[in-house]
Amino acid sequence: QFNLDQTTFMTNQMEDNLVTMKAMKDNVKVLKKQYSKMDIDKLERLQDEMQDMFDDVNEIQEALGRSYGVPEDIDEDELDDELDALEDEMEEEDTSYLDDLTIPSKETKEDRSLEDQIG
């Protein structure tokens, strides 16, 4: 019984191996067909063009990000401290004279046309 089971197992294994080998052959044919459609030189030129475009975009971004008349060694912490000091000064100022100030509302075209319709 053991020899018969072992023989059956080996036969099934060989059949599986043949199916695997046929699948590999078919895949190689497909890969060769697809590879023949590819031109490595075109691919390299395409990659070079893309790199050139990325370089151009980076150059444009650098040009747009230039600072004019602003020193490059600005201390951000120092600017934040100055801003905090200015805010503190503004809080300490007496703004009670603004309490009685009335600001007229800005009339829009819709408001005027509504008033014209009402009469």
ZIPE-V297810 format. One record per residue. N is the residue number from 0. RES is the residue in one small letter. SS is DSSP state (helix for helix, strand for strand, loop for the rest). Layout:
# ZIPE-V297810
[[N RES SS] [N RES SS]]
This chain:
# ZIPE-V297810
[[0 q loop] [1 f helix] [2 n helix] [3 l helix] [4 d helix] [5 q helix] [6 t helix] [7 t helix] [8 f helix] [9 m helix] [10 t helix] [11 n helix] [12 q helix] [13 m helix] [14 e helix] [15 d helix] [16 n helix] [17 l helix] [18 v helix] [19 t helix] [20 m helix] [21 k helix] [22 a helix] [23 m helix] [24 k helix] [25 d helix] [26 n helix] [27 v helix] [28 k helix] [29 v helix] [30 l helix] [31 k helix] [32 k helix] [33 q helix] [34 y helix] [35 s helix] [36 k loop] [37 m loop] [38 d loop] [39 i helix] [40 d helix] [41 k helix] [42 l helix] [43 e helix] [44 r helix] [45 l helix] [46 q helix] [47 d helix] [48 e helix] [49 m helix] [50 q helix] [51 d helix] [52 m helix] [53 f helix] [54 d helix] [55 d helix] [56 v helix] [57 n helix] [58 e helix] [59 i helix] [60 q helix] [61 e helix] [62 a helix] [63 l helix] [64 g loop] [65 r loop] [66 s loop] [67 y loop] [68 g loop] [69 v loop] [70 p loop] [71 e loop] [72 d loop] [73 i loop] [74 d loop] [75 e helix] [76 d helix] [77 e helix] [78 l helix] [79 d helix] [80 d helix] [81 e helix] [82 l helix] [83 d helix] [84 a helix] [85 l helix] [86 e helix] [87 d helix] [88 e helix] [89 m helix] [90 e helix] [91 e helix] [92 e loop] [93 d loop] [94 t loop] [95 s helix] [96 y helix] [97 l helix] [98 d loop] [99 d loop] [100 l loop] [101 t loop] [102 i loop] [103 p loop] [104 s loop] [105 k loop] [106 e loop] [107 t loop] [108 k helix] [109 e helix] [110 d helix] [111 r helix] [112 s helix] [113 l helix] [114 e helix] [115 d helix] [116 q helix] [117 i helix] [118 g loop]]
